[in-house]
Amino acid sequence: MKMILAIIQPTKLKAVRDAMMQIGVERMTVCDAQGYGRQKGQTAYYRGVEYKTNLLRKVALEIAVNDDFVDRTIETLAHVARTGPDGSIGDGKIFVLPMEQAYQIGGTAIGKEAIN
């Protein structure tokens, strides 16, 4: 079992969600996030006054999958969340973390069965 943490552009959320459903990944947690990487924030204007924002809005996805879903989940995320054919700075990151155990709170399932 693995926990996939993906940081993506907010505009890509619907497309990623639809793509995950198509490959059989039906459960994920979606969180609003702010951060920066190589972009280092951006300059914006409000009522004619320039200001710099250090943190950019992103969406963090937490997806628990069994080992046989890891590769297809990562490939789908990377393909769908990319902007343009080659992608660009700020498209996001995907992290794969080991997951020791899973328990279903509303039932008796443990392990692989808890995340199916």
C-alpha positions in Angstrom: 0.0 0.0 0.0 1.2 3.5 -0.8 0.1 7.0 -0.1 0.4 9.3 -3.1 0.6 13.0 -2.3 0.2 15.2 -5.4 0.4 19.0 -5.5 -1.3 20.3 -8.6 -2.7 23.5 -10.1 -6.2 24.2 -8.9 -7.4 24.5 -12.5 -6.5 20.8 -13.1 -8.5 19.4 -10.2 -11.6 18.5 -12.2 -9.7 16.8 -15.0 -7.5 14.8 -12.5 -10.6 13.7 -10.6 -12.4 12.5 -13.7 -9.2 10.7 -14.9 -8.8 9.0 -11.5 -12.4 7.7 -11.7 -11.7 6.3 -15.2 -8.8 4.2 -14.0 -10.7 2.9 -10.9 -9.3 5.2 -8.2 -12.5 6.3 -6.5 -11.3 7.8 -3.3 -9.0 10.8 -2.6 -8.7 13.6 -0.2 -8.5 17.1 -1.6 -7.0 20.0 0.4 -6.3 23.6 -0.5 -2.7 24.4 -0.2 -0.3 27.4 -0.6 3.3 27.2 -1.4 6.1 28.1 -3.8 9.0 26.4 -5.5 11.0 27.8 -8.4 8.3 30.3 -9.0 9.0 32.2 -5.8 5.6 33.8 -5.8 4.2 36.3 -8.2 3.6 40.0 -8.7 0.0 41.3 -8.9 -1.8 44.6 -9.0 -4.7 45.7 -6.8 -6.3 49.0 -7.5 -3.2 50.1 -9.4 -0.8 49.2 -6.6 1.8 46.5 -7.2 2.2 43.9 -4.5 4.1 40.6 -4.3 2.5 37.4 -3.1 5.0 34.9 -1.8 2.7 31.9 -1.7 0.8 30.5 -4.7 -2.5 28.6 -4.4 -2.2 24.9 -5.1 -4.3 21.8 -4.5 -3.0 18.8 -2.5 -4.4 15.4 -3.3 -3.9 12.5 -0.9 -4.6 9.1 -2.6 -4.2 5.8 -0.8 -3.7 2.9 -3.3 -2.8 -0.7 -3.3 0.5 -1.6 -4.9 -1.1 -2.7 -8.2 -2.6 0.8 -8.7 0.6 2.9 -8.0 2.1 3.0 -11.5 -1.2 3.8 -13.3 -2.1 6.4 -10.7 1.2 8.2 -11.1 1.2 8.0 -14.9 -2.4 9.4 -15.0 -1.6 12.2 -12.5 1.5 13.2 -14.4 -0.2 13.2 -17.8 -3.5 15.0 -16.8 -2.0 17.6 -14.4 0.6 18.7 -16.9 -0.1 22.1 -18.6 0.9 22.0 -22.3 2.6 19.2 -24.1 5.9 19.6 -22.2 4.5 21.0 -18.9 5.8 24.1 -17.2 7.2 25.4 -13.9 4.5 25.3 -11.3 2.6 22.2 -12.6 3.3 20.5 -9.3 4.9 17.4 -7.8 4.0 13.8 -7.0 5.3 12.1 -3.9 4.9 8.3 -3.1 5.1 7.4 0.6 5.0 3.9 2.1 1.9 3.2 4.1 2.2 0.8 7.0 -1.5 0.0 7.7 -5.0 1.2 6.9 -8.2 0.8 9.0 -11.7 1.4 8.0 -13.4 3.3 10.8 -17.0 2.5 9.7 -16.4 -1.2 9.3 -14.0 -4.0 10.1 -11.7 -3.9 7.1 -8.0 -3.7 7.7 -5.1 -3.4 5.2 -5.7 -3.6 1.5 -9.4 -4.2 2.0 -9.7 -0.9 3.9 -8.7 1.2 0.8 -10.5 -0.7 -1.9 
